[in-house]
Amino acid sequence: MPAPSISDEDFHKFREYFYRKTGIQFEVSKRYFVDKRLLERMEATDNSLFRSYFTMLRFQASGEELQTLTNLMTVNETYFFREEYQFKCLVNSILPLLTEKKRDQSPIRIWVLPSSSGEEPYSIAIYLLEKWADINHFDVEIIASDIDTHILEHAKRGLYSERSVGQLPKQYLSKYFRRVSEFYKISDDLRGAVEFTRVNLSEPADTRPYRNFDVVFCRNLLIYFDDLSRKTAAETFYDALKPGGFICLGHSESMSRISSLYRVRKFPEAIVYQKPSE
């Protein structure tokens, strides 16, 4: 019996389906990566034919297999204090503007998507504690979301490799982490400072509850989307932000090429994008 394989037609069918479900568009250059993971899941679910696996994937009531496959297909590559200049921008330029106009006691709300394994939202928490002079005058809520349930569990555990913490100043490493075998475990206080949630950015039912944020960090995600999905994401973040709120993208991403909804703000530390005040 020949080994299971993925035909060109199978690949294109799956690519279109996965795009509709997640907004992620796999280029043909990613074919080996996609085929390998599909074949892994076909074997794990005892489906020798792509057709039978694809039928199960689409019509399984629980959606468990789609979630498992999504976890395999998404890339989670990050580390602490990555693109630190945006954290400097948050503390030195964005937060002073937001707090200057604040007239109530509501918390500063920050949404990080994707959360990946937690390095980015925890970095923001550390940066605020160490660098923001007004941290004791304002409550801060950090909510970090991802489509990948396995990576969210990793983030909640807060256990990191030497490579993940390699860019952290040594004083922060000793202050906020303890060594556990060959890993570094983040402090319970910091773990409690971030709420992790599962969100599919392409699913309106998932994103609808996310509203009234002051700042959104969505870095290095939109590069995996096509133009339509990027535009939809921009509109989703627009709805999630308060008037006057800010969004930070990855260094190779530009909101100006995606949507005209936002104002470009050029601060000394970084270029970010602002939802106009009403």
Secondary structure as GFF3:
##gff-version 3
##sequence-region A 1 278
A	DSSP	alpha_helix	8	22	.	.	.	ID=ss1
A	DSSP	three_ten_helix	28	30	.	.	.	ID=ss2
A	DSSP	alpha_helix	31	44	.	.	.	ID=ss3
A	DSSP	alpha_helix	50	59	.	.	.	ID=ss4
A	DSSP	alpha_helix	64	73	.	.	.	ID=ss5
A	DSSP	alpha_helix	85	89	.	.	.	ID=ss6
A	DSSP	pi_helix	90	94	.	.	.	ID=ss7
A	DSSP	alpha_helix	95	100	.	.	.	ID=ss8
A	DSSP	beta_strand	108	112	.	.	.	ID=ss9
A	DSSP	alpha_helix	119	131	.	.	.	ID=ss10
A	DSSP	beta_strand	140	146	.	.	.	ID=ss11
A	DSSP	alpha_helix	149	157	.	.	.	ID=ss12
A	DSSP	beta_strand	159	160	.	.	.	ID=ss13
A	DSSP	alpha_helix	170	176	.	.	.	ID=ss14
A	DSSP	beta_strand	177	180	.	.	.	ID=ss15
A	DSSP	beta_strand	183	186	.	.	.	ID=ss16
A	DSSP	alpha_helix	188	191	.	.	.	ID=ss17
A	DSSP	beta_strand	194	198	.	.	.	ID=ss18
A	DSSP	alpha_helix	204	207	.	.	.	ID=ss19
A	DSSP	beta_strand	213	218	.	.	.	ID=ss20
A	DSSP	three_ten_helix	222	224	.	.	.	ID=ss21
A	DSSP	alpha_helix	227	240	.	.	.	ID=ss22
A	DSSP	beta_strand	241	249	.	.	.	ID=ss23
A	DSSP	three_ten_helix	255	257	.	.	.	ID=ss24
A	DSSP	beta_strand	263	266	.	.	.	ID=ss25
A	DSSP	beta_strand	271	274	.	.	.	ID=ss26
###
